[in-house]
Amino acid sequence: MRAGGSHSQRDHPTTGMLPEGSSPGLRRFGRCLGRVVLRMSYRIRVRHGERVPTTGPVVLVANHSSLADGPVLFGTLPRGAVFLIKRELFRGPLGWTLCKLGHLPVRRDAPDRAALSAAVRILRSGGVIGVFPEGTRGGSVAEARHGAAWLARSAGAPLLPVACRGTARESGRRFRFRPRVDVLVGRPVRLPEQQGRAGLAAATERVRTELVELLAELDGRTTDSDEPDDDVRGNEA
């Protein structure tokens, strides 16, 4: 499904919408190149891409079943998110590339105030931050959910749940030729405004609920519709 909207923040994000050291030009090139590679690797269908807000801050939360989820969402959604990625990957050529593409390293073993503060600055500038609440791959799921809720409340940003299925290889299967990948964008929601620990707990539970419900909706949909197989579209951001 084609994502509509104006060509403003999507095509030309301001400096404040990206971390220091990132390259907007390389980021746009990376998203374009990524879509080409993704078309060659997967049959991707994005549903309700028009639900992604065209402007303003957004905290995107998505499930994480494989390392391919991040590139798929970065390359296919209408607005490119600044993803919070485990610090261990920011080494050597890969680390340089992740920095230039505008992603943020985050510690998994403890709350990372530096990364969260940088993310809040990006949100307050009108950018998009991507978080994988269940995608710490060995880290603390609870901390990740708290982080997504805390970011949305601190920056006054809506939460945008996104479900992704099909990137993970089934157990026992060694090779898959262009497997189907389905992406479903949920509706933006506002988290509870209650303050203190109770408010954060309620917001964190809302993050969990929204993502679980969206995954259930995606799992319940059929994939044999008449929509095109390759629905990898989106503007540069």
RATARA-V409739 format. One record per backbone hydrogen bond with DSSP energy under -0.5 kcal/mol. NH is the residue of the N-H (numbers start at 1). CO is the residue of the C=O. Records with the same first field share a line. If there is no record, write none. Layout:
BEGIN
NH = CO + CO
END
This chain:
BEGIN
4 = 2
8 = 6
12 = 8
17 = 14
18 = 15
22 = 19
23 = 100
24 = 22
27 = 23
28 = 24
29 = 25
30 = 26
31 = 27
32 = 28
33 = 29
34 = 30
35 = 31
36 = 32
37 = 33
38 = 34
39 = 35
40 = 36
41 = 37
42 = 38
43 = 179
44 = 42
45 = 181
47 = 45 + 183
51 = 48
52 = 49
58 = 127
59 = 158
60 = 58 + 129
61 = 160
62 = 131
63 = 162
69 = 66
71 = 67
72 = 68
73 = 69
74 = 70
75 = 71
76 = 72
77 = 73
82 = 128
83 = 81
84 = 130
85 = 83 + 104
87 = 106
89 = 86
90 = 87
91 = 89
94 = 91
95 = 91
96 = 92
97 = 93
98 = 94
99 = 95
100 = 96
101 = 97
102 = 99
103 = 98
104 = 83
106 = 85
113 = 111
116 = 112
117 = 113
118 = 114
119 = 115
120 = 116
121 = 117
122 = 118
123 = 119
124 = 120
125 = 121 + 122
126 = 123
127 = 122
129 = 58
130 = 82
131 = 60
133 = 131
134 = 62
135 = 132
140 = 108
141 = 139
144 = 140
145 = 141
146 = 142
147 = 143
148 = 144
149 = 145
150 = 146
151 = 147
152 = 148
153 = 149
154 = 150
155 = 151
156 = 152
157 = 152
158 = 57
159 = 189
160 = 59
161 = 159
162 = 61
163 = 184
165 = 182
173 = 170
174 = 172
178 = 176
179 = 41
181 = 43
182 = 165
183 = 45
184 = 163
185 = 47
186 = 161 + 184
189 = 159
199 = 195
200 = 196
201 = 197
202 = 198
203 = 199
204 = 200
205 = 201
206 = 202
207 = 203
208 = 204
209 = 205
210 = 206
211 = 207
212 = 208
213 = 209
214 = 210
215 = 211
216 = 212
217 = 213
218 = 214
219 = 215
220 = 216
221 = 217 + 218
231 = 44 + 229
233 = 231
END
